């Protein structure tokens, strides 16, 4: 009987020891794979900005400076170039226009500022010259003063063009 207890204790100890080692190996493997996965994605995002920055926004024949977001939506938008979009004023703080098809969106509740360019409902380009809170996907930001932007957008019949640089 005492031999059985000793054997049981030894077996239980070995089982615990082996299961503890197995968990440590899995954690190391998981950590290693996460690091390996993160590196290629960093390289992808480093390579993509050049493509996404190669998009030009023209508002009623005036090229405006834009800082584009680096996301799937802007990448898909760029594949649709060239685009001409007729915008309509809405609410006295934004211009909205249909891009002609749905693209990837990652809507988040945000408060926009003047100059923000966002995707609404997966198929509408919105340019703000005021502020609004809603769920949008950020596409970019126009780098003009509020006065310059309001002068460009605060009217009916605004047309924008998105073209490759």
Secondary structure, DSSP 8 states (H G I E B T S, - for coil): -HHHHHHHHHHHHHHHHHHHHHHHHHHHHHHHHHHHHHHHHHHHHHHHHHHHTTEEEEETTEEE-EEE--SHHHHHHHHT-SEEEEEEEETTTEEEEE-SS------EEEE--TTEEEEETTTEEEEESS--EEEEEEEEEE-S-HHHHHHHHSSSSEEEEEEE-
